[in-house]
């Protein structure tokens, strides 16, 4: 009985990994424009970019930018709210 439970658990883990890798997509942020400060006072550029996308767990976001000119960092909610 223990062997059947172990095998069932293994199959669930394998199926979950296959489903995640099947549905995960890679997005280049800003598409061909890349990551940067929007030009022509287009403050809605990235909002517009996300409009036709449905992001899911397992997706990958790629930020293409010139080193030293821009950066991408993870911030806390308090840091975001304070715009730090």
N, C-alpha and C positions, 0 to 999 in steps of 0.2 A: 504494500500500500504506500509506504514511504517513497518508493521509487517512482510511482505514478504521479505523486504530488510534486516531486522534484522535477520530473520531466515536464509536467504541465506548467510549473513556474518558469522553467527554462524557455518553453515555447512562448509564453506570454512576454518575457523579456525580449526575446528575438523579434517577435511580432511588433512590439512597441518601438524597437530600434529601427526596424524596416519602415514602419509608417512614418516615423519622425524624419528619417533621411529622405523618404519619398516626397514628403510635403514641404520640407525646408527649401527656401529659395534664397538666392543671393541678390541683393539689391545694391547698386552703386548709387550712393546718396547724391542727388542732383543730376543723375544720369551723365550725359557727356559734359555738362557744365562743371560737375564735381562739387566739392565742398569749399565754400568761401563766402565772402560777403556779397550778397546780391547786388547787381549793378542797376542803374537807372531807377533808384529808389523803389525797387520791387521787393518790399518787405514781406510779401506773401509768397515768395518763390518756393520755399520749402513746404509751406502749407499746400500750395497748388501741386507740388510734386507728389505729396502723399495722397491727394484726393482719389486717385484711381488705384490705390494699392491697399490690400488687406494683409497686414503683417500678422504672422503667426509665430508661436513659440517654435524655435528651431531655425527661423530665418536668420540670415547673416546680413549685416549692413556694412558696406565697404565705404570708407571715407578716403577719397583721393584728394590730397592737398599737398602743397609745397612745404617741405619741412622748414620750420622757423617762421613761417608766415601765419599759420593757423594751428589749432590743436583741437583735440577731442578728449574730454575728460568726463569721468563719472562724478556727479555731484549728489549731495544729499538733498532731500526735499527742502530743508531750511536754506541751504546754499542757493538752490534754484530760486526759491521765493525771494531771497535777498539779492539775487542777481550777482552773486560772487563768482 
